[in-house]
Amino acid sequence: LFGFAMLASASSDLGLARFNDPSYYFKHQLLYGASVGVLGFLVGFFTPHHLWRKWAVPLIALGVIALVLVFTPLGERGGGAERWIAAGPVSFQPSEFMKFALVLYLAAWLVGRGERTTQFIRGFLPLLAVLGAISFLILRQPATSTVIILLATAAVMYFAAGARLRYLAGIIFMGIAILGFAVLSTPYRLERFRGFLNPGADPERSGYQLIQARIAISSGGLW
């Protein structure tokens, strides 16, 4: 709902200019985005969980292969990033598929053996290896926000499964370290971070979106 509110606010002028309909993009997302999501939810809800568990390993393996294929001739570049795979007229982002595959994999992995939440060698270390490999491939695209979402999801699932707090702290530290390295090693991420901290320093570039959002909120122009 929050996403729909933001979409309606951000796209109304563009929809009016291009299609003479301020709610064009809102309705388009409702029809081609939310409806597909609801259908996927229903499929997932009514499919027995033991069937999902059988598909957990093949799906995450497929997700990793798709992430690697992004950097092959099958990959499609746009906006300075390599995040898509093009197959004829259809293109998709493997990182979005990985959000689904990782949740299934972690659920199946965590329910398998109790020591995976209490032992370092058999539990915490393999988890870090999986998360590190996936994070590396997605950061190369680059898609920093997706990595943050995946690591946060993994931390919540690990905590819910009964993991020791020091292991959970390790995942959080890993996420902070990856984010810090990603920001400091790439100029455009560092520019965005500085713009977030001080949008007035560069109001025409890195701080533009934040300043415009503040103007819209202060003027009551959310809708």
Secondary structure as UniProt FT lines:
FT   HELIX           2..19
FT   TURN            22..23
FT   HELIX           24..29
FT   HELIX           30..34
FT   HELIX           35..46
FT   HELIX           49..69
FT   TURN            70..71
FT   TURN            73..74
FT   STRAND          75..78
FT   TURN            79..80
FT   STRAND          81..87
FT   TURN            88..89
FT   STRAND          90..92
FT   HELIX           94..112
FT   HELIX           114..117
FT   HELIX           120..124
FT   HELIX           125..139
FT   TURN            140..142
FT   HELIX           144..160
FT   TURN            161..162
FT   HELIX           165..185
FT   HELIX           187..197
FT   HELIX           199..201
FT   TURN            203..207
FT   HELIX           208..218
FT   TURN            219..220
//
